[in-house]
Amino acid sequence: MAYTGFLSALRSGRKLHISRGRCRSTVASTKRREEKEQQLEGCTLVEAVPVELISQTHKDAIAPENQIHIDFDNTQEAYKSKGNMELLRSLLVFKLCAVDVLVEKNKELMELSKRLLGQRMFERLMKMTFYGQFVAGEDHNSIKPLIEKNRAFGVGAVLDYSVEEDLTQEEAEKKEMDSCVSEAEKESPDADHREKKYKAHRQFGDRRGGVISARTYFYADEAKCDNQMETFINCIKASGGASADGFSAIKMTALGRPQFLLQFSEVLVKWRRFFNFLAALQGKSEMMVLEQKLELDQLKENLIKLGVGSKDDIENWFNGEKLGLSGTIDLLDWNSLINDTTKISNLLMVPNLETGQLEPLLNRFTAEEERQMKRMLQRVDILANYALDNGVRLMVDAEQTYFQPAISRLTLEMQRKFNREKPVIFNTYQCYLKEAYDNVTVDVELSRREGWYFGAKLVRGAYMYQERARAKEIGYEDPINPDYEATNRMYHKCLEYVLEEIEHSRTANVMVATHNEDTVKFTLEKMNKMGLSPTENKVYFGQLLGMCDQISFPLGQAGFPVYKYVPYGPVNEVIPYLSRRAQENRGFMKGSQRERSLLWKELTRRVLCGQIFYKPVY
């Protein structure tokens, strides 16, 4: 491959394309049509056509008399799937979660209860309260009744095996440092060119702190990663058996040593910066990223002047990749130049802007580290194949920003492979990040160019407190939006962009994962204006089990595809998950006054109507 002339350390192999950037042009690059016809024989391509601006009116809007409007104040419809005891349990749990002293001491109180009541009675108490509210059951068989009942009322399930290790902070920190620091770094800590954001720091080694509703995995060994992969496979199979359109969720940090995610993330970020540097040399640094089309001849001259390679090397580099046929190179073209190789560690080469040379991120990789990297990629591929075979859509959860570039990159690879005929793989975008819109738009653009189905889950985010504290302490830019209002604007901006893409091509799909009623109403309004019917199954809604039933069930009964994120696992092993959920969701619980008032309203209505022993019929 010609690229070896540019970088002798890389060897030929399967091409990997990387998509990282800021935003998509409103008109797709028509030059790609001619280029791709020459490059990709037999591939289905999407013809580039102009995209309507978001602010324009929509000619396909649903007629007013046919528009769907959801009344989220109709408690009879919202809670028809719940018996009176379930409503009382919800009221009790929400009230307890709003009491600071109970939340702060919840672990100690649970341990005390276990000693006083004994294991059996303690488990019964938990199932009557917190566990029963937020967890579906102990195993695949015990969760079936709840899943079937919810489905009868129009609500599907995203299965999530929520067992977590009950580690002390010291144990968690040790595991993190052992798994995120390479042998080369241990021997020569200051001999590499690593950035502090993408290095492990002991004071933030316990990644459980300051996290909202997100399970945390710590690496122990490859056997444990295989066991966690088997757990995900069992979830996928259970989701496939439970319904014809199920979801299952996975986390990349459960599937391998996080050292690779840190290192690969740093490589991706540095290559992106190198592109920005080259754009600045052509006076295009202020342009929208996908409008930054670098003149090929000038780009070649700049690379030669920087000492990146000889003239022949640079010529072979672009000619070998069949890029620049239109005379320009944009970010997605540039990203396609990074290749997978026989040795995965050869991916971890980065440009040094001071010397103009490509250098290894680390001076040395052991054979075992090489095998660990390959095994992570193999596990991801195995899970994607299981999802495809079982008719299940696989959602890859977002994680911390120092892992996320690599996670998104690997997810993108799965989408390009498995989303050719339908959306199987969904990436997660955290809209509290400043770069969320940039990431969404550039990935949508790549899907349009290459003709595969874009799948996204939009969330506000789970790591805000941890991310802010880490950035401040270690000394890098805070990646989080300045306030909640800015995050709301970002969420709606990203959502509207994807909805526009659905309206345009019907190949994009989005999970609107939110407990925010205003965001749900915003989505419904846009769908009505754009003529997007719920029966098309392009827009999904998602909430956590035990929360915001007044949103989930009215949507499901109106025909919208809506899902509950369903945790399950043995009582004792789910306790760490429940303990932190109580602590980290207390702010939400304090703000759940509306949900509590609706629960009281429905209970009062039933008592007045003589429905004291109400049981749902399905």
VEXKEZA-588836 format. One record per residue (C-alpha): residue in one letter; x, y, z. Coordinates in steps of 0.25 Angstrom, whole numbers, plus 5000, padded with zeros to 4 digits. Example, Ala and Ser with C-alpha at 12.3 -4.5 7.8 and 13.67 -1.06 7.14 Angstrom:
2
- type  xx  yy  zz
- A  5049  4982  5031
- S  5055  4996  5029
// end
This chain:
618
- type  xx  yy  zz
- M  5000  5000  5000
- A  5005  5014  4996
- Y  5003  5019  5010
- T  5015  5011  5015
- G  5024  5021  5008
- F  5018  5032  5016
- L  5019  5024  5029
- S  5029  5012  5029
- A  5024  5007  5042
- L  5010  5004  5037
- R  5007  4991  5029
- S  4996  4989  5019
- G  4983  4983  5024
- R  4968  4986  5024
- K  4964  5000  5023
- L  4958  5008  5035
- H  4951  5021  5033
- I  4950  5030  5045
- S  4940  5041  5046
- R  4943  5052  5056
- G  4939  5067  5053
- R  4931  5079  5055
- C  4919  5080  5046
- R  4913  5076  5033
- S  4910  5085  5021
- T  4896  5087  5018
- V  4898  5082  5004
- A  4906  5068  5003
- S  4918  5068  4995
- T  4914  5064  4981
- K  4929  5061  4978
- R  4928  5049  4986
- R  4918  5043  4976
- E  4928  5042  4964
- E  4939  5038  4973
- K  4932  5027  4981
- E  4928  5021  4967
- Q  4942  5019  4964
- Q  4946  5014  4978
- L  4935  5005  4984
- E  4929  4995  4974
- G  4917  4988  4978
- C  4914  4998  4989
- T  4900  5004  4991
- L  4902  5019  4990
- V  4893  5031  4994
- E  4892  5041  4984
- A  4896  5055  4989
- V  4884  5065  4989
- P  4882  5078  4996
- V  4877  5078  5010
- E  4866  5087  5014
- L  4870  5097  5025
- I  4864  5095  5039
- S  4857  5108  5039
- Q  4849  5105  5026
- T  4835  5101  5026
- H  4831  5086  5023
- K  4822  5083  5012
- D  4820  5069  5017
- A  4814  5073  5030
- I  4803  5065  5036
- A  4789  5071  5034
- P  4784  5077  5048
- E  4773  5067  5049
- N  4783  5055  5047
- Q  4794  5061  5057
- I  4796  5053  5069
- H  4795  5060  5082
- I  4799  5054  5096
- D  4792  5058  5109
- F  4803  5056  5119
- D  4793  5060  5130
- N  4784  5049  5127
- T  4787  5040  5139
- Q  4777  5030  5136
- E  4784  5026  5123
- A  4798  5029  5129
- Y  4797  5019  5140
- K  4787  5009  5135
- S  4798  4998  5135
- K  4800  5000  5150
- G  4793  4995  5162
- N  4790  5003  5174
- M  4801  4997  5182
- E  4811  5000  5171
- L  4806  5015  5171
- L  4808  5015  5186
- R  4822  5009  5185
- S  4826  5019  5175
- L  4821  5030  5184
- L  4829  5024  5196
- V  4842  5022  5188
- F  4842  5036  5182
- K  4839  5043  5195
- L  4850  5035  5202
- C  4860  5038  5191
- A  4858  5053  5193
- V  4862  5052  5208
- D  4877  5056  5208
- V  4881  5048  5221
- L  4875  5035  5216
- V  4882  5036  5203
- E  4895  5040  5208
- K  4895  5028  5218
- N  4887  5019  5209
- K  4898  5008  5209
- E  4900  5008  5224
- L  4885  5007  5226
- M  4884  4996  5216
- E  4895  4988  5223
- L  4888  4991  5237
- S  4875  4986  5231
- K  4882  4973  5226
- R  4888  4970  5240
- L  4875  4973  5247
- L  4865  4966  5238
- G  4874  4955  5232
- Q  4877  4953  5217
- R  4863  4947  5214
- M  4855  4958  5220
- F  4864  4969  5215
- E  4863  4964  5201
- R  4847  4964  5202
- L  4848  4978  5208
- M  4857  4983  5196
- K  4847  4976  5186
- M  4836  4984  5192
- T  4843  4997  5191
- F  4856  5002  5184
- Y  4859  4989  5176
- G  4845  4987  5172
- Q  4844  5001  5167
- F  4856  5002  5159
- V  4860  4987  5156
- A  4852  4977  5148
- G  4857  4964  5154
- E  4868  4955  5157
- D  4870  4947  5144
- H  4864  4946  5130
- N  4853  4937  5135
- S  4848  4946  5146
- I  4848  4959  5138
- K  4839  4953  5127
- P  4825  4956  5134
- L  4829  4971  5135
- I  4834  4972  5121
- E  4822  4965  5116
- K  4813  4974  5124
- N  4820  4987  5119
- R  4819  4982  5104
- A  4804  4980  5106
- F  4803  4995  5109
- G  4812  4999  5097
- V  4826  5000  5104
- G  4838  4992  5100
- A  4851  4988  5108
- V  4866  4991  5107
- L  4872  4980  5116
- D  4883  4984  5125
- Y  4890  4974  5134
- S  4893  4984  5145
- V  4902  4975  5154
- E  4914  4983  5159
- E  4927  4980  5167
- D  4926  4985  5181
- L  4940  4991  5182
- T  4946  5001  5191
- Q  4951  5014  5186
- E  4966  5009  5188
- E  4963  4996  5180
- A  4956  5003  5169
- E  4968  5013  5168
- K  4978  5002  5168
- K  4971  4994  5157
- E  4969  5007  5148
- M  4984  5010  5149
- D  4988  4996  5146
- S  4979  4995  5134
- C  4982  5009  5128
- V  4997  5010  5129
- S  5005  5002  5119
- E  5018  4995  5122
- A  5026  5005  5115
- E  5020  5017  5123
- K  5022  5009  5136
- E  5037  5008  5133
- S  5039  5022  5127
- P  5028  5031  5132
- D  5033  5043  5125
- A  5039  5038  5112
- D  5026  5038  5104
- H  5018  5050  5097
- R  5005  5047  5104
- E  4995  5058  5108
- K  4991  5059  5122
- K  4976  5058  5119
- Y  4978  5044  5112
- K  4987  5038  5124
- A  4982  5031  5136
- H  4982  5040  5149
- R  4980  5032  5162
- Q  4972  5043  5169
- F  4961  5040  5158
- G  4964  5025  5157
- D  4950  5022  5163
- R  4942  5025  5151
- R  4929  5023  5159
- G  4929  5036  5166
- G  4920  5047  5161
- V  4913  5038  5151
- I  4898  5038  5149
- S  4891  5025  5144
- A  4903  5019  5138
- R  4909  5006  5141
- T  4924  5005  5143
- Y  4934  4994  5139
- F  4948  4992  5144
- Y  4958  4983  5137
- A  4963  4971  5144
- D  4968  4961  5133
- E  4964  4956  5119
- A  4956  4945  5125
- K  4947  4955  5132
- C  4945  4962  5119
- D  4941  4949  5113
- N  4931  4947  5124
- Q  4925  4961  5122
- M  4924  4959  5107
- E  4916  4946  5110
- T  4907  4954  5119
- F  4904  4964  5108
- I  4902  4952  5098
- N  4891  4947  5108
- C  4885  4960  5109
- I  4884  4961  5093
- K  4878  4947  5093
- A  4868  4951  5103
- S  4864  4964  5096
- G  4863  4956  5083
- G  4853  4946  5090
- A  4845  4956  5097
- S  4841  4964  5085
- A  4843  4966  5070
- D  4849  4980  5071
- G  4858  4980  5084
- F  4870  4988  5088
- S  4882  4983  5097
- A  4892  4992  5103
- I  4908  4990  5104
- K  4920  4998  5109
- M  4933  4997  5103
- T  4941  4998  5116
- A  4935  4984  5119
- L  4941  4978  5107
- G  4956  4981  5109
- R  4967  4988  5115
- P  4964  5003  5116
- Q  4978  5006  5113
- F  4975  5004  5098
- L  4963  5014  5098
- L  4972  5024  5105
- Q  4983  5023  5095
- F  4974  5022  5082
- S  4966  5034  5087
- E  4978  5042  5088
- V  4983  5038  5074
- L  4970  5042  5068
- V  4970  5056  5075
- K  4984  5059  5070
- W  4981  5055  5056
- R  4969  5064  5056
- R  4978  5075  5061
- F  4988  5073  5050
- F  4977  5075  5040
- N  4973  5088  5047
- F  4987  5092  5046
- L  4988  5089  5031
- A  4975  5097  5029
- A  4980  5109  5036
- L  4992  5109  5027
- Q  4982  5110  5015
- G  4974  5121  5023
- K  4962  5113  5025
- S  4963  5111  5040
- E  4950  5119  5043
- M  4942  5111  5033
- M  4932  5101  5037
- V  4940  5088  5038
- L  4933  5080  5026
- E  4934  5093  5018
- Q  4949  5093  5020
- K  4953  5087  5007
- L  4968  5088  5006
- E  4974  5090  4992
- L  4982  5077  4989
- D  4994  5083  4982
- Q  4996  5093  4994
- L  4994  5082  5004
- K  5005  5073  4998
- E  5014  5085  4998
- N  5011  5088  5012
- L  5014  5073  5016
- I  5027  5073  5009
- K  5031  5086  5015
- L  5028  5080  5029
- G  5037  5068  5026
- V  5025  5058  5027
- G  5030  5051  5015
- S  5037  5052  5002
- K  5030  5057  4989
- D  5029  5043  4984
- D  5023  5038  4997
- I  5013  5049  4998
- E  5009  5047  4984
- N  5007  5032  4986
- W  5000  5034  4999
- F  4988  5041  4992
- N  4989  5034  4979
- G  4989  5021  4986
- E  4976  5024  4994
- K  4969  5030  4981
- L  4967  5043  4989
- G  4967  5057  4984
- L  4961  5054  4970
- S  4953  5067  4971
- G  4966  5075  4975
- T  4962  5076  4989
- I  4963  5068  5002
- D  4953  5070  5014
- L  4952  5065  5028
- L  4946  5051  5024
- D  4956  5049  5013
- W  4967  5052  5023
- N  4961  5043  5033
- S  4961  5031  5023
- L  4976  5032  5022
- I  4978  5025  5036
- N  4979  5010  5034
- D  4977  4997  5042
- T  4989  4989  5041
- T  4994  4975  5045
- K  5000  4981  5057
- I  4989  4989  5064
- S  4999  4997  5072
- N  5004  5003  5059
- L  4991  5011  5059
- L  4996  5019  5071
- M  5005  5028  5062
- V  5003  5043  5064
- P  5008  5056  5057
- N  5018  5064  5064
- L  5015  5079  5060
- E  5028  5083  5065
- T  5037  5074  5057
- G  5027  5071  5046
- Q  5030  5056  5048
- L  5020  5044  5051
- E  5024  5038  5065
- P  5019  5026  5073
- L  5010  5030  5084
- L  5018  5021  5093
- N  5032  5015  5091
- R  5029  5001  5092
- F  5017  4991  5093
- T  5018  4977  5099
- A  5013  4965  5091
- E  5002  4964  5102
- E  4997  4978  5101
- E  4996  4975  5086
- R  4988  4963  5088
- Q  4979  4970  5098
- M  4976  4981  5088
- K  4972  4971  5077
- R  4963  4963  5087
- M  4955  4976  5090
- L  4952  4978  5075
- Q  4949  4964  5074
- R  4939  4964  5085
- V  4932  4976  5079
- D  4931  4969  5066
- I  4925  4957  5073
- L  4914  4965  5080
- A  4910  4972  5067
- N  4909  4959  5060
- Y  4900  4953  5071
- A  4891  4966  5070
- L  4889  4964  5055
- D  4886  4950  5056
- N  4876  4952  5067
- G  4869  4964  5061
- V  4873  4973  5073
- R  4878  4987  5072
- L  4891  4989  5079
- M  4893  5002  5087
- V  4908  5006  5090
- D  4907  5014  5103
- A  4916  5027  5104
- E  4926  5028  5114
- Q  4937  5039  5119
- T  4942  5048  5109
- Y  4956  5043  5110
- F  4951  5029  5105
- Q  4940  5034  5096
- P  4947  5037  5083
- A  4952  5023  5082
- I  4938  5018  5086
- S  4931  5026  5076
- R  4942  5022  5065
- L  4940  5007  5068
- T  4925  5009  5068
- L  4925  5016  5055
- E  4933  5004  5049
- M  4922  4995  5054
- Q  4911  5004  5048
- R  4919  5004  5034
- K  4919  4989  5034
- F  4905  4985  5040
- N  4896  4997  5037
- R  4896  4995  5022
- E  4882  4989  5021
- K  4876  4994  5034
- P  4880  5001  5047
- V  4886  4991  5056
- I  4897  4999  5063
- F  4894  5012  5071
- N  4904  5021  5076
- T  4901  5030  5088
- Y  4904  5045  5088
- Q  4905  5053  5101
- C  4898  5066  5099
- Y  4905  5073  5111
- L  4918  5073  5103
- K  4922  5085  5095
- E  4925  5077  5083
- A  4912  5069  5083
- Y  4906  5076  5071
- D  4920  5075  5063
- N  4920  5060  5066
- V  4906  5057  5061
- T  4907  5065  5049
- V  4920  5059  5044
- D  4915  5045  5046
- V  4902  5048  5039
- E  4910  5053  5027
- L  4919  5041  5026
- S  4906  5032  5027
- R  4900  5040  5015
- R  4913  5039  5007
- E  4915  5024  5009
- G  4900  5020  5009
- W  4898  5013  5022
- Y  4887  5015  5033
- F  4891  5025  5044
- G  4887  5021  5058
- A  4888  5030  5070
- K  4883  5031  5084
- L  4883  5045  5090
- V  4885  5047  5105
- R  4889  5059  5113
- G  4900  5052  5120
- A  4904  5044  5132
- Y  4918  5049  5136
- M  4917  5064  5137
- Y  4922  5065  5151
- Q  4934  5056  5149
- E  4938  5062  5136
- R  4938  5076  5142
- A  4945  5073  5154
- R  4956  5065  5146
- A  4958  5076  5136
- K  4960  5086  5147
- E  4969  5078  5155
- I  4978  5073  5144
- G  4978  5086  5136
- Y  4970  5084  5122
- E  4958  5091  5116
- D  4945  5087  5122
- P  4938  5079  5112
- I  4924  5082  5118
- N  4914  5092  5114
- P  4913  5104  5124
- D  4899  5101  5129
- Y  4887  5093  5128
- E  4880  5103  5119
- A  4892  5102  5109
- T  4891  5086  5110
- N  4876  5087  5107
- R  4879  5096  5095
- M  4890  5086  5090
- Y  4881  5074  5092
- H  4869  5081  5083
- K  4879  5085  5073
- C  4885  5071  5071
- L  4871  5065  5071
- E  4866  5075  5061
- Y  4877  5072  5052
- V  4875  5057  5052
- L  4860  5059  5050
- E  4863  5067  5038
- E  4872  5056  5033
- I  4861  5046  5035
- E  4851  5055  5028
- H  4861  5056  5016
- S  4865  5041  5015
- R  4858  5032  5024
- T  4871  5025  5027
- A  4874  5032  5040
- N  4869  5027  5053
- V  4869  5033  5067
- M  4866  5029  5081
- V  4861  5041  5089
- A  4866  5037  5103
- T  4861  5047  5113
- H  4852  5049  5125
- N  4850  5064  5121
- E  4835  5066  5117
- D  4838  5078  5109
- T  4848  5071  5101
- V  4838  5060  5098
- K  4827  5071  5094
- F  4838  5078  5085
- T  4840  5064  5078
- L  4825  5062  5076
- E  4824  5076  5070
- K  4835  5074  5060
- M  4830  5060  5056
- N  4816  5066  5053
- K  4822  5078  5045
- M  4831  5068  5037
- G  4821  5058  5035
- L  4828  5047  5042
- S  4819  5036  5047
- P  4821  5028  5059
- T  4818  5015  5051
- E  4831  5018  5043
- N  4839  5014  5055
- K  4850  5024  5052
- V  4849  5032  5065
- Y  4849  5025  5078
- F  4847  5029  5093
- G  4854  5024  5105
- Q  4853  5025  5120
- L  4859  5018  5132
- L  4850  5007  5138
- G  4842  5013  5150
- M  4843  5027  5146
- C  4835  5036  5137
- D  4824  5026  5134
- Q  4815  5038  5131
- I  4823  5040  5119
- S  4826  5026  5115
- F  4813  5019  5115
- P  4804  5030  5108
- L  4814  5030  5097
- G  4814  5015  5096
- Q  4799  5015  5096
- A  4798  5025  5085
- G  4807  5017  5076
- F  4820  5023  5078
- P  4832  5013  5080
- V  4836  5015  5094
- Y  4846  5007  5103
- K  4849  5006  5117
- Y  4864  5004  5121
- V  4862  4991  5129
- P  4873  4987  5140
- Y  4873  4973  5145
- G  4881  4965  5154
- P  4882  4958  5168
- V  4878  4967  5180
- N  4891  4967  5187
- E  4899  4969  5174
- V  4891  4980  5170
- I  4892  4988  5183
- P  4904  4996  5179
- Y  4897  5000  5166
- L  4884  5004  5174
- S  4893  5011  5185
- R  4899  5020  5176
- R  4887  5023  5168
- A  4880  5028  5180
- Q  4891  5037  5183
- E  4893  5042  5169
- N  4879  5044  5166
- R  4875  5051  5178
- G  4874  5064  5170
- F  4865  5058  5160
- M  4856  5052  5171
- K  4855  5066  5178
- G  4850  5071  5165
- S  4840  5060  5163
- Q  4829  5068  5170
- R  4821  5067  5157
- E  4822  5052  5156
- R  4818  5051  5171
- S  4806  5060  5169
- L  4801  5052  5157
- L  4803  5039  5165
- W  4794  5045  5176
- K  4784  5050  5166
- E  4782  5036  5160
- L  4781  5030  5174
- T  4771  5040  5178
- R  4763  5038  5165
- R  4763  5023  5168
- V  4758  5024  5182
- L  4747  5033  5178
- C  4743  5024  5167
- G  4743  5012  5176
- Q  4755  5006  5169
- I  4762  5003  5182
- F  4766  4989  5178
- Y  4770  4993  5163
- K  4778  4983  5156
- P  4783  4985  5141
- V  4776  4977  5131
- Y  4784  4972  5119
// end
